């Protein structure tokens, strides 16, 4: 009888799991190992609680935090300086909205070990596995050591020319011979602002792309602006195709730096294009 009850329980559990999977089938993006996350900087004009609600309203399940947080429209402390109460409230608001926090950045990781360790301590405490940063060369040995100690990734972000990492060659040089915990946060829009082809840049960084600040711009120039994914000069489908070829698994961060007060409709248009392209890529194997 005990064996029969155990078997019955196992069958019920399996049936429950099957029902959950049927109710929430894997999306094409899930099948590719991709997550679309709202980068909080996109909604920096809004208090973080409202930004979380706007993210959920777009149907997103992931969010990344900026280097600073708009708490209430007036106070905007560094993320790593948030109190346990403040960060706990942000995390609860996100969880209640069905949103997972996936990375933080851009954060500062200087050669000073105490200061950089504080950032890693914060990330570990709150279950963040990736830090987005632009460490100076003198900090790289320290950053690599802390990555290994904490099992936390550091993705080197590129701001436009003439910032240190505007060219992917510089990122590659920084991570050459180092742990796979160090890699790139590929900001495709900033590459375009620097006059670079984002598909070619991604190809150069093969095996080192940890996450993206994924953008499409009206044109390749320093004075251009964001447009919905798939409607600009960035060849978004080409970028996605290249990342699939590489076997990339990770986060596409939405950092939409235009129409700050009312960008949701344009972001939704881009998500629709992204989802349709994911479906095509899955069908094409």
Phi, psi and omega in degrees: 000318180299319179295320180295318179295320179297317179296319179297318179298319179295320180293321178296318179297317179296320178295322178295317179297318179298321179295320178296317181294324179292323180286331181232068182295151179298132177281166175304321178297318177302317182296332178275351182080028184249143174235135176260122184237138171284122172276125189301337179299330177303326184247033185295341180284350184248145172305149188302325179297319178290324178297321177296317179297320179294324177295313179298323181296336177275000179081015182273151182246001184224151179210141173248147180265148176281178176292339174227161185232130173280101185283314187214019182094346180234312181272128181225068182286164172299143182303317183288350178264001179296143176288164177302322181295316181294313181291324178298321179293321178296314181296318180295318179300318179294313180299318180297331179271002180077029185243134175261138176272124191248330176200172180227137173162161015273130177251163180266128176234084183279173177294345178289116187295320182299318181291316180291322179298325178301321179293315180294321177300316180298314181298316181295319182299324186255014173071028178266125186259357181221131173249133176260126188207172174228066185295141176288157184308323182294344182264351191295320179298316178297314181299316179298318180297319180290323176304314181292318181297319185263352186055046179238137181276151170237120180255118183280122185268148178248115166274168184293164172310134012255031179297163188303318189251027183296332182256132181301336177300324180290322176296315179300320179295322181294326185259359183304125177075004183260172181305146174295353174288346174256135179195213187243141159260102188280107175267098188292329179291319180292329172299317180295323178294337177267005178082016182261158176271115185295330178295315178296322179296316178298321180297320178299324186270014184310130180087352182240001179280116179267317179203175182226148157260095194271123185221156168231136183239159182298328180199171176268095178196163182288343186252010184280180180223163179294148172224164179302143178310131176092356182249002184243207186263008187273353184054063182299317178299321178296320178295316181295320178298317179296318180293325174297316180302322181285346185075027179297133171234123181165200192259129168262105182275130176275107174241088186262107189257057181200150182048056190306325185276341185209059184265356189301318182296321179290322177296317179300321178298318179293320178297320178299317178296317180300312181298317180296321180291322175302316180299318178296318182293323178294316181296327180280354180057000000 
